[in-house]
Amino acid sequence: MNRKQITEFSLKDGTRFLAEVDELENSNALVRVARPDTGQMVVEAKKRFDEVLDQIQPVASAIIIKLSQLNTPADEVEVKFGIKLNAAVGAIFTSVGGEANYEITLKWKQNKA
């Protein structure tokens, strides 16, 4: 069973928020800080949250570009992928609904001529 830890992420504008993440085996490599409002000890993330999203954006863009290049592009595209936050590395793609890392749904509307 994975143990959880509370990690503090920040945004570019300085906004901070907490997220529950899996505890790392070597968590002493991370800095534990006390939150000034509660005194609760949390792990400070190595990357800002917007930097974590920067890791995800190229993957999402590549999927969208490839699917738009189909011979008959879909009218609707839905892409699901799981992401775990990690205090040390940022984002990790995880499985969605079983063993798949990505779930893609393409929909074409019938032409009613």
C-alpha positions in Angstrom: 0.0 0.0 0.0 1.4 3.4 -1.0 1.7 5.9 1.8 0.6 9.4 1.1 2.2 12.7 1.9 1.1 16.3 1.5 3.1 18.3 -1.0 2.9 22.1 -1.5 3.0 23.3 -5.1 3.2 26.9 -6.2 2.1 28.8 -9.3 4.1 31.4 -11.2 2.1 34.1 -9.5 3.1 32.8 -6.0 -0.2 31.1 -5.2 0.4 28.0 -3.2 -1.8 24.9 -2.8 -1.5 21.4 -1.3 -1.9 18.1 -3.1 -1.8 14.6 -1.7 0.9 12.5 -3.5 2.5 9.1 -3.0 5.3 9.3 -0.5 8.7 8.8 -2.1 11.0 6.0 -0.7 13.8 8.5 -0.4 11.8 11.4 0.9 14.7 12.8 2.9 16.0 14.2 -0.5 13.1 16.6 -0.3 12.7 19.7 1.9 10.0 19.5 4.5 8.6 22.9 5.4 6.1 24.2 8.0 3.0 26.0 6.7 2.9 29.4 8.4 -0.9 29.3 8.7 -1.2 25.9 10.3 2.3 24.9 11.3 1.6 21.6 9.5 4.7 20.0 8.0 4.5 19.4 4.2 6.9 18.5 1.4 7.8 21.4 -0.9 7.6 20.4 -4.6 10.8 20.9 -6.6 8.8 22.3 -9.5 6.1 24.9 -9.8 2.7 23.5 -10.8 2.8 25.5 -14.1 6.2 23.8 -14.9 4.5 20.4 -14.2 1.8 21.3 -16.7 4.6 22.3 -19.2 5.7 18.7 -19.0 2.2 17.5 -20.1 1.4 20.0 -22.8 3.7 18.6 -25.5 2.2 15.1 -25.1 -1.4 16.5 -25.3 -0.4 18.6 -28.3 1.2 15.7 -30.1 -1.9 13.6 -29.7 -4.2 16.4 -31.0 -2.0 17.0 -34.0 -1.8 13.4 -35.0 -5.5 12.8 -34.6 -6.3 15.9 -36.7 -4.2 14.5 -39.5 -6.4 11.4 -40.0 -7.7 11.0 -43.5 -11.2 11.6 -42.1 -10.8 13.7 -39.0 -13.2 13.1 -36.3 -15.9 15.6 -35.4 -15.2 15.1 -31.7 -12.1 13.9 -30.0 -11.8 13.0 -26.3 -8.5 12.1 -24.8 -8.1 10.9 -21.3 -4.8 10.2 -19.5 -4.0 9.8 -15.9 -1.4 12.0 -14.3 0.1 11.6 -10.8 1.8 14.5 -9.2 5.2 13.9 -7.7 7.1 16.2 -5.4 10.5 15.5 -7.0 9.8 15.1 -10.7 6.5 16.9 -11.3 4.1 14.8 -13.4 4.0 11.1 -14.1 1.6 9.6 -16.7 -0.3 6.8 -15.1 -2.8 4.2 -16.4 -6.4 5.0 -17.0 -9.1 2.5 -16.5 -7.0 -0.6 -16.3 -3.7 -0.8 -18.1 -4.0 1.8 -20.8 -2.0 5.0 -20.4 -4.3 6.9 -22.8 -7.9 6.5 -23.6 -9.0 8.1 -26.9 -12.5 8.4 -28.2 -13.2 9.6 -31.7 -16.7 10.4 -32.9 -17.9 11.1 -36.4 -21.4 12.5 -37.1 -23.3 11.0 -40.0 -24.0 13.4 -42.9 -27.8 13.5 -43.4 -28.1 14.6 -47.0 
